[in-house]
Amino acid sequence: MDREWNDGQPIYRQVRDRVVAMILDGVWKEGDPLPSVRVVAAEYRINPLTVLKAYQQLVDEGLAETKRGRGMFINAGARNRLLKGERKRFLGQEWPRIAARIQRLGLNAQELLDDAASGASEAEAPPEATGDVPEEER
């Protein structure tokens, strides 16, 4: 987990979001134990109650469970539930802004797919880097 905290969001929420990102990225798999509250609090120099609140959110969302005397574990199906929720959030909140910007820029689907396949935007690269310098300028 990253050690930097954003002042615009409560730390417990950032801890929760980082755990979610690690589950989505496959760092932690279903059935894996979460690091103990004390370990996370000491490592990131935050209050143990902050970590506990983040972990409790995961439990409330059905993503983790507490096994008495053993710790907290990622629930079966947590990754799929997260993917479904993240996709829904992306399509409902982020995609409309992205789609509007794509339209404002006059981009089409083929241009976007070609650019994604090439791995770099030709629009940002200088013409000489792409070999698109007009004959008269060579």
N, C-alpha and C positions, 0 to 999 in steps of 0.2 A: 504494500500500500504506500501511496505517496505521503510524504510527511508535511506537505504544505496544506494549510487550511484556508478556505475562502471565507472572508468576512461576511459575505452576502447570504450565507446559509448556516443554520446551526450545525455545530460539529457532529452531534449525534446523527444528523441526517447525512452528513458527508461520510461518516463511518459506514452507515447502512448502505449508501450508494456504492462505496468502494467494495464492500463485500458482494453486493449484487453484481458489480462489474467483474469481479474475480470468478463468480459462479458462471456468468455468461461467457467469459473467456476460457472457461474450462480449467482454470487454476485449481479451483475447489470443485469436487464432484459430489454427486449425491451420496450421502452416507459418510462423507468426510467430516471430521470434527473441526469446529471453529476454534481458533486460538482462544485461550482463556481470557476472561475479562481483565484479569490482573496483568497478563503478558501484554495485551494490546495497550492497556492504559500506561504501563511503564515504558513500552517501546515508543509510543507517540507522545508521551508526557501529557496525557489528558486524564481527567478525573475518571475513575472506574465507573461512577454512576452514569457518565456520558456514554461509555461503551455499553453498559448494561441497557441503557435506553435504546441504543441502536439495535442491539441484539433482540430486545423485546419486540421491536417493530418487525424484525424478521420472523419471530415466532407468531406475532399477530397476523402477519400476512401468509402464514402457513409455509414459509420457506425454510424454517429451521425448527428444531424441537429440542427441548431440554430433557436429558436423561439423567435423572437424579444420581448424583455421585460420580457421574462420568463426563458431564459437560454438555455442550450444545453441538448438534449435528445438522448437516444439510439434509432436508427431507427429500424423499424420492419424488420426482416430478417437479422439483423446484426450478430447474433450468427451463423446462418447457413452459411452466407457468410464467416465468420471467420473460421469456421470448415472446409469448403471446401478449403480455402486457406492454412490453417495450415496443413491439410492432404497432399495437393499437395506439399508443401514445405518439409514436413517430408519425403515423399516418394522419392522426387527428390534430396534432399540434405543430409538428415541424414541417411535414410535407407541404401543406398549403403555402407556407412562406417560401419554401424552396421552389415550388412549382410557379409561384407568382414571379419570382426572380428570374427563373429560366425563361418565362414568357417575356418579361421586360427586356432581357438580353437578346431575344430573338433566336434562342437555341432550339434545335430540334432533337428528337430522340436519337437519331443516327449519329449526330455530332457528339452527343454525350457518351454513347456507347463506344464510338471510335476513340474518343479521348480517354475513356476509362481503360480501354484495351491497351492503349499505347503507354499508359502510366504517367504521362506528363502532358500538360496542356500546351498545344502548339501556339495558342493565343498569347501565352506568357513568354514563350521562347522567342529570342530574336530571330529574324528571318534567316540570318546566316547560319544559325544553329540547326535549322531544319532543312536547309538547302533550298529555301523558297525565295532566294534573292532574284529579282527580275534580271533578265539578260543585260539590259542597258546599264545596270549598276555593277556588274561584275568586272 
